[in-house]
Amino acid sequence: MQRRLLCALLVFCMIVAGVEPTWASPSRLRVRLFESRQALDSLQILGNSKIVSPLRMHLAGSTQIKVNRDRVEVIPLDLKGRIPNLKHPLVSAPYIIIEPASGPGIRVRTSAEVERVYGGRLHFSVDSSALLVHNEISTSEYVSSVVGSEAPPSCPLEALKAFAVMTIAIVERKKDGELIGDSTREQAYLGKQYATAPVRTAVRTVMNKRWLYGKNSVRPYYHSTCSGGTSSGAAIFGPGAAALKYLRGVKCVYCAGSPFWKDKTSTVSLDSFRALFSDTVPAISGFDEAGRPLQLVGSKSDGSVLRLTGYEAWLKIGRQYGWGLVPGTRYSYSVNGDSVTLKSSGAGHGVGLCQWGAAGLANEGKSFDQILSFYFPGTRIVEKR
Ligand SMILES: [Zn+2]
């Protein structure tokens, strides 16, 4: 009892002092940056920084980091940010680690539009003639950035707390130092600018909580907008997800403020659509209670039958045409002459928590644990012991 009191007092003191409590496991992660963009051959670090490996060197002013064959080169930029006419780079090595010289992070520019700030260290190396950038970061920094990166704009605090509980539940299954990506394939991680004061407050408030279904930790799934209702895990991901009994479909009208609430109509050529599905236009055979297609069946030209789940077909469509064409798994389509008209509503796979709905529920006065138990029925929040 005395130990629990001491632990509680320690966490309380750290929160009051604004210190991030240390993570039990893992304490640090490595994030592959810019994973969803085309191969990068250079970027700029804006402002002072320092190299900590393979040698120690202070870098005064902005710097270009670029690939030259199998080596990473560091080239100091002049005061106007231009590349000087140097015969040799300042440093050339297969692997370079850079830290901020002072202040909260390293400001990185990959193009005129993309400028981000990263805490921790940046590891640069070369992979297939492209610049590979990993960010070594404390888990608490990572969680705060992810919660801020994934949240809808002007997200209320109780919804941020719900997102923080989910992100912590995902991260706690990682190994110390595990390499993860920075795109929505896992969770969006857009750097330190997104770890705002309300986000940090949300993360600190819930980090001593546990989220359980029975005695087990919850495996969270979430998406942007369900547009009227979520689907069960089994309906979208298949029978394997049925064991996660809290992934049930719930009716949700709280995401009506989302830009993905309304129906979206798109058109593609019949030829390309047919080619995508092995020379057939499969028919949708059945929808779940939330209106999402369960299975698609078509006859291929060789006489064999094509069978896909609605989710598998949605992934195919997104990978072929981009995710903006059919943003959500509630979709249907029809052939009109030599084109296919696709209709969809919502955004994302439609299982688990609806992010825009969570923000809507928080605006109606619901607390983070009420939001979580709404989208994940039967789950509960308890204090960590
Ligand atoms: Zn919703």
Boltz pocket constraint, residues with backbone or C-beta under 6 A from the ligand:
constraints:
  - pocket:
      binder: B
      contacts: [[A, 224], [A, 225], [A, 226], [A, 227], [A, 228], [A, 229], [A, 252], [A, 253], [A, 254], [A, 255], [A, 354], [A, 356], [A, 357]]
      max_distance: 6.0
